[in-house]
Structure formats: C-alpha cells, structure tokens
Amino acid sequence: MNQELIQKLQYSYTGKHETYPLPLPLKDSLQLISEFFEHNTTNKLCLVFPSKEHAAQWLSVPVALDLIKSDYLQYSDDIYNAYKKYKKGDLMILNNDAVVKWSRAESDFIYFKHKPNKNNEEEIGVPLKDIYKLQPAPKSRNALSSYDRVRKAISSRSISPIDSLLEIKTDGNKLFQKKCLCLTSKFKSFDDSIANVLINQAIISDYFKYDKIDENGNIEGKYPLLISNNFSSLIHSLAQSNMVSYIIIDGFNTVTSRSDFSDIDRKFNIPTILVTDLSEIETFEDIKNFGFEFFNFTKENITIKNSGNQSPFEIFEKKLLNYVVFKFERDVCSNTELESVSQILHSLPKDDSDENLNILKGMLIQLSNLLSRICHVPNESEISNYIQKLNNIETHFSKCSLWLGDSNKPIQESISLLKSVVEKFSSTPSEKCARLKELMNADRYDFIICPTEDESKALNNFLNTSAYTHRPQVISVANVNDNLLSNSPIKAILTGWAKANNINRILSSFLFSELTVLFYQFEDKYYNSLQRRNRKDSENIRATINSKGIRLEGELKKSKGFDDLYSGAEIGETTSESSFDIVAFELKLDNTQYSKYAAKGDIAESCEAKRIDFENSTFIYATESHKFIVINELIDSAKQNPNIYSKKYEALQTGDVIAFINTDRDVLVELVQRNTKPDELAKIKKWIDLWKNLLREYNASIGNNFKRLVEDLKKYECKKHEVTIRNWLQDDNLIGPDSNDDLLSIAVLTTSELLYNNVSKVREAINQMTSLRFRAATIVRDKIKSKLMAIANTSIINTSIEIQGLGRVEILKICELRKESEEIDKRYVHRLIQKDFI
C-alpha cells in the first residue's frame, strides 16, 4: 500500500472547509493488509475492531485507488498500444476536440494530418504524453481541423482528479485497468459511508466509477471497485469474469450463505479481508473455522483522537475512544426473596414437553425480573399492575395445578414469595432504590438506563418528586443508540438484567466511557454466565499476527485480546452455577412463547422472517423485503422539516418509531385496485401471476421437494441462490424475478409455451405493477404524514390512530431486532402479535 497516498488523503463533508486524515487505526489497517499478503501464504485476514462502523467501506476506497496506480505502473502501455489498431487515413477526434487523420506512429510520437496551413504543411507529430484521448470521428465530423485547432487541443489538456491524486497520466482512459476490489456490503451501508463526503475536495465518483453487482452477477463495465450485496451475486459475477484481486467483507453477518463463501474461497483463492467487531461475537467461532488469521485492535494497538463533529469519522473515533477508557462497575444488591424465587425456578424440571409448566415458569421469571429492576417506590397504579400479573399467574396455576406433579409446591412457593416482594415494595424502598440514590448523590451520571420504556417512565416520574444536584436523563434500552454519543465522557447506570442480547449490545456499543450496573445476586450470576460465554467466543479471534502482518508463534499465548471486557466474578460459584448458560436459558423461554408461530409442513406456506419486538409487548415477523414507515423525524420537536421514510429490516435500529397499518387487508393492493382500471389491472395480474403459479404447481407436483426444485432450475440455466428461489415460492408480495432469463428457466422447467412465448409481456406487467405499488406506497406515506404532522410527539408512541382509507395505524417503538431468520407460518408474517406472557 502506497504510504504517500494514504498520508495525502484528506476527508471532509460537502460545504465544510475542515479536512481530516484517515484515523490511525484505518491507516494501520491499510499497511497491515499490504504486509500481511506479502508475508503470508494464507489468503484470509480478519481485522477485529471494538466497533467497526463503516471501516470496511472506508478501507475499500484507498485500496481501490492503490489498485489503479498499481495497474497504471504495470499496464499504462496498453493505452498507447491500443492506438496501433488505427490505419493510415482513419479520421480521429484528438483530445475531444480536433479532427485529424491518422498518418503513422513512431517511437513516442504519433503523426496526424490536419488541414493544410498557409505554408502548405499538413502533418504534425504529437508526443504520446500529450494525447489523453483518441477516438474514431463520427460521420458528422469529416472535415480536418486547422493546425491552430490541433495545437490548441494539445495544449488545453486538463488534469483529472485521479491523475492529480495519484500523479499519473490517464485523463480518464481506463484501458490499463485490469484489477478490481469487491466490497461485500449492504448497498445502503456503502451509500451512507460516502454520502456528502469529499476526498481532497472531490467526490469519489470524480476519481473512479464503481458499480453494484446485481443478483445475476452482472456489472455494466470495468471498474476498480465493485459492491456486492451478498456472496451469491459475487459468485455469479466471478464465474463470468474474474478481475477481483481483493475482497473486503463488511461484517460476518454479510456472509448469509456459508456455502457461497466456501465456494469462492475454494475455487478462486482471492485474498480476503473481513472487517468485524465485538457486536458479532456469536459468529467468532464460525470465522475461525473458515481459516482466517486475526489482528485485534485492542487498547495497545489503538492510537486515536476525536477529530470533532465535522469529521466523517466522528462516530468511529468516539467509540474507539470510549473503548480505550471504558470502565465497568457492578453494584450487587441483596433481596433474599427474589434470590429464593430464582433458585426455585432454576431448580424446576427441564421438561420441554410440559407446556403448562414452561408457561408458568416463563410468567414467574418475567415477573421476578420485572420486580428485580424496580429502583423507585412504586405508586398505587404500578402496585395494582403487579398484583394483576400475579393474579394472572395464579389463574393459570389453578387450571393446571393437578398436572404439575412435584413442581406444584415450588410454583406455589414462588407465587407466595413474589406476593411478599410486591407488598414490601409498596411501602419500603428496595435496596436498589437506596443504592441508586447513593450513586446519584456521590457522582455525576449522564444516563440511567431501564430495560423497558414503562420502567423508564415510572423511574423518571419518581425522580421528579425529589431534587438532585445533577439529574441524569432516564432512558430505556431501546434508546441506546448512536444519538447518545458526545464529545465528553458519558457515564451511565443500568437498573437491572435486560436479557443477554441487550447486555451484549450495550457492552459492544461503546457509547459510554463508564457503565455501572445494579444487580441482585441472581442477576450477577446471569452476567457471569454471559461473560463466560463471551470469553469463550472471544478466544476464537485471539490475534494470530502482529502489527507487521507476521504470524505470531511464541507470542500467541501472551495475547490477551479483549479479555478485559469479559471479566467476571465467578470465584466461589458452585458447579451448577458455573455450567449455567443464560443465553440457552433465555432461548428456551423464547421458544415457549414463539414456537407456535414456526412453520410446519409445506414450504410454500411459510416465510423466512426476522422478529421485531416493540415496547408495548407486541411483535412482528418481517421478511427482509418488507418496508416499514419510520416516523422518527415527525415526533422530534426539534426537527424543522420532518419527513418519513420507508425502510427495510436491515435499515431499522432499536429506538425507531414506526407507523404500522394494523389490518388484515392489504392496503397497497386495495389502493392499486382503486386507482387502476379493472380491465388493465386484470391484464397485469394475469401475467404476473403466471410465473408464480407455474412454479408453485411444479413444486407441488414433485412433492414439495425444494432441494429438487433448486436442482431442476439449475439444469435450465437458473443461477439464482436457493434463498431467492425460496422467496419466489413463499413471498406473496413478490411481483416477479428481475431477470428475463429466470422467467425463461421457469418456462422451460414447467414446459409452459404461454410463459416462454410471452416473457416480454410478463416483464412489462412486472414493471407496471412495480410502478403501481410504488405510487400506492407514496399515497400511504402521504396520508400518514398528513395525519400525524399536527399531533405527532412522543406521547403518541404505543397508541392507535384511525386514518381514513388506511384504518387503524399503530405507533410502535422498536425495542429489539432479532438477527436470526426463522421459518414462520405465513399467517403470522407482517401481523402485529401480542405476547402471551405478562
């Protein structure tokens, strides 16, 4: 990697004068990439950051620039060799200006004929270095230019941004470009990383053009940087033309298909750089199994400074700074009754088939967790709510107590203990309440984090009744996002156990310089269990190379990695406590509640979906293609010109507020029907239904054997990944494949002459329906915006609003986004569902 180039790069935002170099960890990464592939025979390098942000995207641009210069130094003669195809007498356009006639080429000169001058001279020799573009003249320009016009074309050369930056002479000519880099990243992530960003006062496309690989592996030309949304698209592209010299992967979660990644690694052996961070800790074992070498950007390997609010790297730098100084404190409180409930519930038989016991166990654990997080004196309404939850548990217990066997008595005892806890909390502050007050009086905290929005509101109301020297802002876990970042250190208190995935999300967010948690003993055991698991996972990515890219041997054992983040206090734990796995335990609780929605049987009656949990104890299973209406700006009183956005699952984050049309009707379908002539719509639907009906009928004819369906389609040149084919079968909202080749494959497979002979009509119908759906979606957004503009504020969250033409619209706040996809029964996809438990 050209160090002079790296030092030369200066980044800024459009319209801002301040410029900033690449942060040192990114500069170190570029040097490390270069040295690693020079010193090692392995072809896979993994860079582990505490938090990566857009590091993969930022690294891809300098690597692409370096490839351009490397190609120029090696293949620049190709520019001039390409001119040898021209013959004497060929009319040419010289440097986009003068019309000349090819005469001959000698050494470093090319001789052209021009219009004779007064001395009857008609030939001029032009040095190769002065020719930046030479192309055949169109028929409309057949008159030779004058000598003066030719001289002007030679002297008026302007230096392109890429030539100025790299100190080369191409003037936009790409003939020398042979190699390229492929960035495997969500398209939106790349677009976000370069939005309004200048490099040395020019946008990236001024330096070079880049292209996005479509799902068929197609690109429109030769580019130094390609972006692939997934490995399925990339493997199709490589099969057509392999110009890729490097692959940079933005996070291991991008590797949605392990088999495609394995195929690329095995067949093409392309040097690959994976950029990951601690938020992906659960995938670290998989990364190791793929044979990556690791370098960890731990504290001793990070030199970082905060460049300020105008830097494109602001969030990245602030998070790394927080990681370097991060301090974690546990304040363990005591409550013997809650501790006893925890011990009883964890000692109950682990019988997955006993549904009643598992439901009761889940209800009791949820209530005990809720009570354990109380850090204030509850008011009458809250106490009444807790009593109602206990009554619900008792009602369920009374219905099934005869079938509980030996578990009957422990369940009864747990209910009695929780009743006692509620009674005491109604009059006496909990130990957590007293401890929180001591912490607030002793130190200055910026935030108090409660696991749920209801808890944050209750605590906030309680704190409003007293005066404090410094009053922290009370927020919920759902509001822990990048908006909290500050130029100053941020200290926060977490009021209790917030589930393992949320604890890990907070720990790996690096939004805080100091985090204090208030735990009871059983919550502390949960934390120790999580940290045991985290330490085990982090062992998989322990550094195997040093900062020079050279493999560590004896030094390997000395590397501590990220151990300081995953320390626990497990001394004195019993054998059962040390073997307890909180992640597995919480997963079982989830399965008790959510297993009923899982797909059973016919694949065409299911969908691959991810769960979105909301603050009001509801959830939605969403496909990755479904778009949600995000109204964050509407409820932000500080926003001058608020807008609303349609976002797919991948673009959502915790804390987003969405407007969800809660109806069994398909509103978009209704709007399309209402705004389209019936005969025109019937014609469109006839063609867009044809391909899907044929595919589903064929799948049924082979006994719904999906594996065979994929293989049969491959026989007829269908190159799509099985995930895409599965969506063709499952997603009722999918209008059609984006390639006519796929339609032809389906036609041949199903022996349908109707489809085969009318592919162009089907494509036209797909385009028409896409346009109709887009217009309908715009109408929906406009209706919601119009209705909410006058009333939108934070008070409408978790409420329902009637909007004419749409029906009941739920205003929901996202508290959790599940990363894992599940096969869900279609009946429950894109439906708002109430959680069964309390």
C-alpha positions, -999 to 999 in steps of 0.1 A, spaced: 0 0 0 14 34 -11 21 52 22 24 85 4 -11 81 -10 -25 72 24 -10 103 40 -22 125 12 -59 116 16 -79 143 33 -117 138 40 -144 164 46 -181 170 43 -196 188 13 -197 225 21 -173 223 50 -137 236 50 -122 214 77 -104 184 64 -94 152 83 -70 124 76 -80 87 79 -80 77 116 -48 60 125 -64 26 130 -76 27 94 -41 38 82 -26 9 102 -52 -14 87 -42 -5 51 -5 -10 59 -13 -43 77 -33 -56 47 -4 -49 24 22 -65 46 0 -95 55 -5 -106 19 32 -100 13 45 -122 42 19 -149 44 7 -178 22 -28 -178 36 -53 -156 19 -77 -146 46 -72 -118 71 -97 -107 98 -95 -73 114 -114 -71 147 -123 -37 159 -142 -29 191 -167 -11 168 -162 -11 131 -189 14 119 -181 19 81 -144 8 84 -148 -18 56 -162 9 32 -136 34 42 -108 9 36 -122 -1 2 -116 33 -14 -79 37 -7 -74 0 -17 -92 7 -50 -71 38 -56 -39 18 -49 -50 -8 -74 -55 19 -100 -20 32 -95 -5 -3 -95 -23 -11 -128 -11 21 -143 25 15 -135 23 -20 -148 -1 -17 -178 0 20 -189 15 9 -222 -19 -6 -231 -33 29 -236 -8 36 -263 -7 0 -277 -44 4 -283 -37 31 -308 -19 7 -331 -52 -7 -344 -57 26 -364 -47 27 -400 -34 54 -423 -62 77 -433 -85 70 -403 -104 101 -392 -99 107 -355 -110 131 -327 -79 142 -308 -83 151 -271 -121 155 -275 -116 185 -299 -96 185 -331 -105 163 -362 -73 147 -376 -63 119 -399 -40 91 -388 -7 91 -406 18 69 -387 32 61 -353 69 63 -345 86 58 -311 70 83 -287 51 103 -313 20 98 -334 18 118 -367 -15 132 -379 -27 150 -410 -45 183 -404 -60 210 -427 -31 225 -447 -18 258 -434 -6 288 -455 28 271 -459 10 240 -472 21 220 -442 -4 193 -433 13 169 -408 21 173 -372 38 150 -347 22 148 -313 41 133 -283 22 104 -267 22 122 -234 1 149 -249 -26 125 -262 -51 118 -235 -79 107 -257 -81 94 -292 -113 80 -308 -128 75 -342 -146 106 -356 -183 103 -362 -196 106 -397 -209 141 -389 -173 154 -384 -153 146 -415 -136 180 -421 -100 182 -408 -92 208 -382 -67 236 -387 -32 235 -374 -41 261 -348 -71 240 -336 -48 209 -333 -22 229 -313 -50 241 -290 -63 206 -285 -28 195 -274 -22 225 -251 -56 226 -235 -53 194 -216 -68 195 -181 -56 172 -153 -83 149 -140 -87 144 -102 -74 108 -103 -43 119 -122 -37 147 -98 -42 125 -67 -21 95 -79 4 115 -100 -3 95 -132 -14 105 -167 -46 88 -178 -71 116 -184 -99 92 -178 -86 64 -200 -94 30 -184 -76 7 -208 -48 0 -184 -72 -11 -156 -70 -49 -150 -77 -55 -113 -105 -45 -90 -116 -48 -54 -150 -62 -44 -166 -49 -13 -192 -73 1 -216 -49 19 -252 -38 20 -256 -13 -8 -271 12 17 -241 9 40 -217 19 12 -240 47 1 -242 60 37 -204 59 41 -198 82 11 -228 104 14 -217 141 12 -181 130 18 -153 146 -2 -117 132 -6 -93 161 -13 -123 182 -22 -137 158 -48 -165 132 -46 -154 96 -50 -170 92 -85 -148 121 -97 -118 97 -91 -133 65 -103 -166 49 -112 -179 20 -91 -206 -5 -98 -231 -26 -78 -233 -63 -88 -269 -73 -94 -283 -106 -82 -274 -123 -115 -238 -113 -111 -239 -86 -139 -219 -54 -140 -220 -27 -166 -183 -23 -173 -148 -24 -160 -145 -7 -126 -118 -7 -99 -144 -11 -71 -174 -34 -72 -200 -37 -44 -219 -69 -39 -249 -72 -16 -242 -109 -9 -219 -137 -19 -245 -153 -42 -242 -123 -65 -205 -123 -63 -200 -159 -72 -222 -154 -103 -200 -124 -112 -167 -143 -107 -180 -171 -129 -185 -147 -157 -152 -127 -154 -127 -128 -125 -110 -95 -123 -112 -93 -85 -79 -90 -67 -92 -84 -32 -125 -90 -13 -133 -68 17 -163 -81 38 -183 -57 59 -190 -79 89 -195 -117 91 -233 -113 91 -229 -103 54 -219 -139 48 -255 -151 48 -246 -181 27 -217 -200 42 -216 -224 11 -212 -195 -14 -183 -181 7 -167 -215 8 -171 -219 -29 -154 -185 -36 -126 -193 -12 -120 -228 -27 -124 -220 -64 -109 -186 -67 -85 -182 -37 -89 -144 -37 -72 -125 -9 -100 -116 15 -102 -91 43 -131 -95 68 -138 -65 90 -157 -74 121 -163 -61 156 -175 -72 190 -212 -70 182 -206 -101 161 -191 -121 190 -216 -150 185 -201 -156 150 -164 -157 160 -162 -195 161 -175 -196 125 -150 -170 114 -122 -191 130 -134 -223 113 -131 -206 79 -93 -203 85 -89 -165 90 -58 -150 105 -66 -124 131 -54 -90 142 -72 -73 171 -74 -36 176 -72 -38 213 -61 -9 236 -24 -14 230 -30 -13 192 -51 18 190 -39 53 188 -70 75 183 -81 111 188 -115 128 185 -114 149 154 -147 167 162 -182 169 150 -173 178 114 -153 147 107 -168 119 86 -152 95 111 -167 112 142 -187 82 155 -160 57 147 -134 78 166 -157 85 196 -165 48 201 -128 38 199 -120 64 225 -147 51 248 -134 16 244 -99 27 254 -111 43 286 -141 21 293 -148 13 329 -174 -13 341 -187 -14 377 -210 -39 393 -230 -30 423 -245 -62 437 -275 -57 460 -294 -81 481 -330 -94 482 -334 -128 498 -370 -134 485 -361 -127 448 -330 -148 452 -351 -177 466 -375 -174 437 -346 -175 412 -332 -206 429 -366 -224 429 -374 -216 393 -340 -228 381 -343 -260 400 -376 -270 383 -375 -300 360 -363 -292 324 -392 -308 305 -397 -292 272 -429 -313 266 -447 -299 297 -462 -268 282 -481 -258 313 -450 -259 335 -430 -240 309 -456 -213 306 -459 -209 344 -421 -208 347 -419 -182 320 -445 -160 336 -428 -162 370 -394 -155 356 -407 -125 337 -424 -111 368 -394 -117 391 -371 -100 365 -396 -71 364 -396 -67 402 -359 -70 404 -354 -39 382 -375 -16 404 -353 12 416 -381 35 430 -411 34 452 -439 22 430 -472 41 431 -506 26 436 -512 21 399 -479 2 395 -486 -20 425 -521 -27 411 -505 -38 379 -481 -62 396 -510 -77 416 -529 -82 384 -499 -100 369 -498 -123 400 -535 -129 397 -530 -140 360 -503 -164 371 -525 -178 399 -554 -183 375 -532 -202 351 -517 -222 380 -552 -232 393 -562 -245 359 -532 -269 356 -520 -275 392 -533 -311 392 -509 -319 363 -478 -302 377 -467 -332 399 -436 -324 420 -435 -289 405 -467 -279 422 -453 -269 455 -423 -249 442 -446 -229 419 -469 -222 449 -439 -211 470 -426 -188 442 -460 -171 439 -461 -165 477 -426 -151 477 -434 -127 448 -466 -116 466 -444 -107 496 -420 -88 474 -448 -67 459 -462 -60 493 -429 -48 507 -420 -27 477 -453 -8 481 -442 7 514 -404 2 516 -378 12 490 -358 -17 476 -321 -19 482 -316 -9 445 -337 22 451 -315 32 480 -283 24 462 -293 43 431 -299 74 453 -264 70 468 -248 67 434 -266 98 421 -255 118 452 -219 106 451 -211 111 414 -223 127 382 -241 103 358 -255 113 324 -280 85 319 -300 59 338 -309 30 316 -340 9 323 -348 -23 304 -382 -11 292 -399 22 283 -426 17 311 -398 13 337 -380 44 325 -413 64 327 -420 51 362 -385 59 374 -385 93 357 -418 102 374 -404 91 408 -372 111 404 -392 142 396 -405 142 432 -371 149 446 -343 175 440 -308 164 429 -277 183 423 -274 166 389 -303 147 375 -294 120 349 -316 115 319 -337 83 322 -340 63 290 -349 27 280 -326 1 265 -344 7 231 -330 43 232 -294 32 235 -281 42 200 -256 65 184 -276 96 192 -262 94 227 -226 100 217 -210 131 230 -176 148 228 -174 144 266 -171 111 285 -206 96 293 -214 77 324 -245 56 328 -263 33 353 -282 2 342 -310 -7 366 -310 -45 361 -308 -75 338 -321 -66 304 -316 -100 286 -283 -113 273 -285 -99 238 -293 -64 252 -264 -66 277 -241 -75 249 -255 -48 227 -248 -22 253 -213 -35 261 -203 -36 224 -219 -2 216 -191 18 232 -214 47 237 -203 51 273 -170 57 290 -183 42 322 -212 18 329 -224 8 364 -250 -20 367 -273 -25 397 -277 -63 401 -292 -86 426 -272 -118 432 -291 -139 407 -287 -112 380 -250 -112 388 -249 -149 381 -267 -143 348 -239 -117 340 -212 -142 349 -227 -168 327 -229 -144 298 -193 -133 303 -181 -169 304 -197 -174 270 -182 -142 257 -148 -151 268 -151 -185 252 -162 -169 219 -135 -142 220 -109 -169 223 -117 -178 187 -104 -144 174 -73 -141 195 -46 -124 175 -25 -147 152 -5 -120 135 14 -89 147 11 -53 135 37 -61 108 15 -88 93 38 -116 105 24 -147 122 27 -148 159 43 -180 173 55 -179 209 38 -145 213 4 -160 206 -2 -172 241 7 -138 255 -20 -120 235 -49 -111 259 -72 -100 231 -104 -84 245 -102 -103 278 -105 -71 299 -141 -66 286 -152 -100 295 -141 -104 331 -165 -119 357 -166 -126 394 -170 -163 394 -149 -172 424 -169 -194 447 -195 -204 422 -210 -239 425 -207 -265 397 -243 -259 387 -238 -221 386 -206 -224 365 -224 -246 340 -255 -224 337 -259 -208 303 -281 -177 304 -282 -175 266 -295 -210 262 -319 -205 291 -334 -173 276 -337 -191 242 -358 -218 258 -381 -192 273 -384 -176 239 -392 -209 223 -420 -215 248 -436 -182 237 -428 -182 200 -426 -218 188 -463 -218 179 -455 -194 150 -429 -216 134 -436 -231 100 -448 -267 98 -451 -287 66 -453 -271 31 -425 -247 24 -448 -226 2 -469 -219 33 -440 -204 52 -417 -174 50 -382 -167 62 -386 -138 86 -370 -120 115 -387 -109 147 -391 -72 157 -401 -66 193 -419 -34 204 -421 -17 237 -458 -24 242 -452 -62 244 -461 -68 207 -440 -81 179 -440 -86 141 -423 -112 120 -410 -94 89 -394 -106 57 -363 -88 46 -380 -72 16 -409 -57 36 -407 -19 42 -418 -1 73 -428 35 76 -403 52 101 -416 84 116 -387 94 139 -385 129 125 -422 136 129 -421 130 167 -389 150 171 -400 185 180 -365 199 172 -368 188 135 -377 218 113 -387 199 81 -396 164 93 -400 136 68 -410 99 70 -391 71 54 -397 36 41 -370 12 55 -364 -25 52 -355 -46 82 -317 -41 76 -320 -3 79 -340 -4 111 -325 2 146 -337 0 181 -355 32 192 -370 37 157 -407 46 158 -428 31 130 -464 36 118 -479 2 112 -512 -3 95 -529 -30 117 -553 -46 94 -559 -80 77 -565 -61 45 -536 -55 21 -538 -17 19 -514 -14 -10 -534 -40 -30 -566 -20 -23 -551 13 -34 -538 -3 -66 -573 -17 -73 -589 16 -65 -566 36 -88 -563 13 -118 -589 4 -144 -603 -31 -137 -595 -44 -172 -560 -30 -172 -553 -45 -137 -567 -79 -147 -544 -80 -176 -514 -71 -155 -523 -97 -128 -528 -124 -154 -491 -121 -165 -475 -115 -131 -494 -145 -116 -484 -168 -144 -448 -174 -135 -455 -179 -98 -485 -202 -103 -464 -224 -127 -436 -226 -102 -458 -235 -73 -477 -261 -93 -444 -277 -104 -432 -277 -68 -464 -294 -57 -460 -320 -85 -426 -331 -71 -440 -335 -36 -428 -300 -24 -392 -312 -27 -375 -279 -25 -340 -293 -29 -350 -310 -61 -367 -278 -74 -335 -259 -70 -315 -286 -88 -341 -288 -116 -340 -250 -121 -302 -251 -123 -305 -276 -152 -322 -249 -172 -296 -222 -165 -312 -206 -135 -283 -192 -115 -303 -179 -85 -294 -188 -50 -318 -211 -31 -327 -182 -8 -340 -163 -38 -359 -193 -52 -374 -199 -17 -387 -163 -18 -403 -169 -52 -423 -196 -36 -431 -180 -3 -434 -143 -7 -469 -134 -19 -459 -97 -22 -431 -105 -47 -440 -92 -81 -415 -111 -102 -379 -121 -108 -357 -92 -120 -343 -112 -149 -360 -125 -181 -335 -154 -180 -352 -166 -148 -386 -164 -164 -373 -185 -193 -359 -210 -169 -392 -214 -152 -410 -216 -186 -387 -244 -198 -389 -263 -165 -427 -262 -164 -430 -267 -202 -452 -236 -205 -453 -223 -240 -475 -195 -227 -448 -181 -205 -420 -189 -229 -436 -170 -258 -447 -140 -236 -417 -132 -215 -417 -96 -227 -454 -93 -217 -447 -107 -183 -417 -83 -179 -439 -53 -189 -466 -64 -164 -439 -67 -136 -427 -32 -144 -463 -18 -144 -472 -35 -111 -440 -22 -95 -448 13 -106 -484 9 -93 -472 -4 -59 -447 25 -56 -474 51 -62 -497 33 -37 -469 33 -11 -464 70 -17 -501 77 -11 -499 57 22 -469 77 34 -485 110 25 -517 101 43 -498 91 75 -476 122 73 -507 145 68 -525 130 97 -495 130 121 -479 163 113 -502 182 137 -503 157 165 -470 138 164 -449 138 196 -435 112 219 -469 109 236 -484 91 206 -460 61 209 -478 29 218 -512 44 207 -535 37 178 -547 63 154 -575 60 128 -566 73 94 -593 74 67 -586 50 39 -560 31 59 -578 20 91 -561 16 125 -525 27 125 -503 16 154 -474 39 165 -448 14 177 -413 18 191 -387 -9 184 -370 -23 214 -353 -53 199 -343 -66 165 -336 -103 163 -307 -111 139 -316 -147 133 -340 -156 105 -367 -182 112 -391 -202 91 -425 -188 101 -460 -198 92 -472 -172 65 -504 -165 86 -483 -147 112 -459 -128 89 -464 -90 89 -491 -93 115 -489 -74 149 -490 -101 176 -495 -96 213 -471 -116 235 -488 -143 255 -469 -138 288 -473 -109 311 
